[in-house]
Amino acid sequence: MEQKVFTALNAEFTDEDAKFLETYFRLADTIADLIGPHCEIVIHSFASFEQSVVKIVNGHHTGRTVYSPITDVGLKMLSQFKKTGEVAPKSYFTTSKGGALLKSTTCVLAGEAGKPIGLFCINMNLSCPFPEIIQTLMPDMANLHAGINENFSSSATDVIEQALNNAVLEVDNDPSVNQKGRNKAITKVLLENEIFEFKEATAMVSEHLGITRHAIYKYIREFKSE
């Protein structure tokens, strides 16, 4: 069950603040998934310092759960934020109650008008066996080619071109698509991948496929009406 931000005990903490904190819950899951199980992600709410933890992933590293209290370091960072407006300090090293060495970073989350409403914390357990940490960061070589081929580019044209090439390859390798339906099938793949959100996409696709822009628009209308 997804953790929910509980009713504020602090009168200055509003329902809108709680909703804003909840928007970071998916980010916490995403970062934990990226870095791996040796990484703990915690979101604190300033609604109550006694029960500040409203979201935690891999809490076994520090033995905490939802509704655990804020830390002394967290309170110190809140005080610093109020004085200086400093949101995120440099990373630091600390030791858990169980003796594990942690590399941590904490960022103050600010809501409406810059009011501090919580903390976003990342704690990496460096006491885990290093080979285990490395293993979680490396791909499974047996399934390496089954991964996602992402195009990192500073040019929208490159992104469109790569997506188009991938769509063509996907459709041409699909035996259920005949030559007559090829262009329409390619357009559908690109539409499903939101490529037509790029302004240049329609022109580039029509030129590559050798059809008019009106034909592309017609395909898109048909797909959206289905």
PyMOL commands that set and color helices and strands:
alter all, ss='L'
color gray80, all
select helices_A, chain A and resi 15-22+25-35+59-61+72-84+112-114+130-137+141-146+156-172+182-192+195-197+201-209+213-225
alter helices_A, ss='H'
color red, helices_A
select strands_A, chain A and resi 39-45+53-57+92-95+101-110+116-125
alter strands_A, ss='S'
color yellow, strands_A
deselect
rebuild
show_as cartoon
